[in-house]
Amino acid sequence: QVQLVESGGGLVQPGGSLRLSCAASGSIFSGNVMGWYRETPGKQRELVATITSTGLTTNYADSVKGRFTILRENAKNTVYLQMNSLKPEDTAVYYCNKQSCNYAPCNWGPGTQVTVSS
């Protein structure tokens, strides 16, 4: 049973922008700190952004700070990642999930591929 569906990835040139979306089930989304993660082959999955249940507090990895913005729309159980000034090193499969999945086993959605290349 798929409870997370990420979308919005694609191929973009360096300096470009993309907006990712993640529709989650209520059991995952409601009341939880949500995050966006990314994974590249041979590397551990990296938590790049988090947002509290109210949306009032966000945090970012240093590698994306100032370029990425995480948002959530509680009425739709959806979390977004606005990515600007994209760099080739942002190329990865992006996933959303609870922040707690950074240190606990979780089920994951299919992710969405982001490729930054000229």
C-alpha positions as CSV (number, residue, x, y, z in Angstrom):
1,Q,0.0,0.0,0.0
2,V,1.6,3.2,-1.2
3,Q,1.4,5.9,1.4
4,L,3.8,8.4,-0.1
5,V,3.9,9.6,-3.7
6,E,6.5,12.0,-4.8
7,S,6.4,14.0,-8.1
8,G,7.8,16.9,-10.0
9,G,11.3,15.7,-10.8
10,G,12.9,16.0,-14.1
11,L,15.9,17.2,-16.1
12,V,16.9,20.8,-15.6
13,Q,19.9,22.9,-16.5
14,P,22.3,24.2,-13.8
15,G,20.7,27.4,-12.3
16,G,17.2,26.2,-13.0
17,S,14.3,25.5,-10.7
18,L,12.0,22.6,-9.9
19,R,9.1,22.2,-7.5
20,L,8.6,18.8,-6.0
21,S,5.4,17.6,-4.4
22,C,4.7,14.7,-2.0
23,A,1.2,13.5,-1.2
24,A,1.2,11.5,2.0
25,S,-1.4,9.5,3.9
26,G,-2.8,11.1,6.9
27,S,-1.2,8.6,9.3
28,I,2.2,9.7,8.1
29,F,1.6,13.4,7.6
30,S,-0.7,14.6,10.3
31,G,1.1,16.1,13.3
32,N,4.5,15.0,12.2
33,V,7.6,16.8,11.3
34,M,8.1,16.1,7.6
35,G,11.3,16.1,5.6
36,W,12.7,15.8,2.1
37,Y,15.6,13.4,1.6
38,R,17.8,12.6,-1.3
39,E,19.8,9.7,-2.3
40,T,22.5,9.1,-4.9
41,P,24.1,5.8,-5.8
42,G,26.8,4.8,-3.3
43,K,25.8,7.4,-0.8
44,Q,23.7,7.3,2.3
45,R,20.3,8.9,2.1
46,E,20.6,12.6,3.1
47,L,17.9,14.6,4.9
48,V,18.0,18.0,3.2
49,A,15.0,19.9,4.7
50,T,12.4,19.6,7.4
51,I,9.2,21.4,8.4
52,T,7.2,21.2,11.6
53,S,3.6,20.2,11.7
54,T,2.5,23.8,11.9
55,G,4.8,24.8,9.1
56,L,6.3,27.5,11.3
57,T,9.8,26.1,11.6
58,T,12.0,24.8,8.8
59,N,15.6,23.5,8.8
60,Y,17.9,22.9,5.9
61,A,21.2,21.1,5.3
62,D,24.0,23.4,4.6
63,S,24.3,22.1,1.1
64,V,20.9,23.5,0.1
65,K,20.4,26.4,2.5
66,G,19.3,29.5,0.7
67,R,18.4,27.6,-2.4
68,F,15.6,25.2,-1.3
69,T,12.4,26.0,0.5
70,I,10.2,23.4,2.1
71,L,6.5,24.0,2.5
72,R,3.4,22.0,3.5
73,E,-0.3,22.2,2.9
74,N,-1.9,20.4,5.8
75,A,-5.4,20.4,4.2
76,K,-4.0,18.3,1.4
77,N,-1.5,16.2,3.3
78,T,1.1,17.5,0.9
79,V,4.6,18.7,1.4
80,Y,6.6,20.6,-1.3
81,L,10.2,21.4,-2.0
82,Q,10.9,24.4,-4.1
83,M,14.4,24.1,-5.5
84,N,16.2,27.1,-7.0
85,S,19.7,27.7,-8.3
86,L,20.1,24.0,-8.9
87,K,23.6,22.5,-9.2
88,P,24.8,19.3,-10.7
89,E,25.5,18.0,-7.2
90,D,21.7,18.2,-6.5
91,T,21.2,15.3,-8.9
92,A,19.5,12.5,-6.9
93,V,16.3,10.7,-6.2
94,Y,14.3,12.8,-3.8
95,Y,12.0,11.3,-1.2
96,C,9.7,12.7,1.4
97,N,8.9,11.1,4.8
98,K,8.7,11.8,8.4
99,Q,11.8,13.4,10.0
100,S,12.0,10.4,12.3
101,C,12.8,8.2,9.4
102,N,16.3,9.6,9.5
103,Y,17.0,7.3,12.4
104,A,14.3,4.7,12.4
105,P,13.1,2.1,9.8
106,C,10.3,3.4,7.6
107,N,8.4,2.5,4.4
108,W,9.3,4.7,1.5
109,G,7.6,5.9,-1.6
110,P,9.1,5.5,-5.1
111,G,10.8,8.9,-5.0
112,T,11.3,11.3,-7.9
113,Q,14.4,11.7,-10.0
114,V,16.0,15.1,-10.3
115,T,18.8,15.5,-12.8
116,V,20.7,18.7,-13.1
117,S,22.8,18.8,-16.2
118,S,23.6,20.9,-19.2
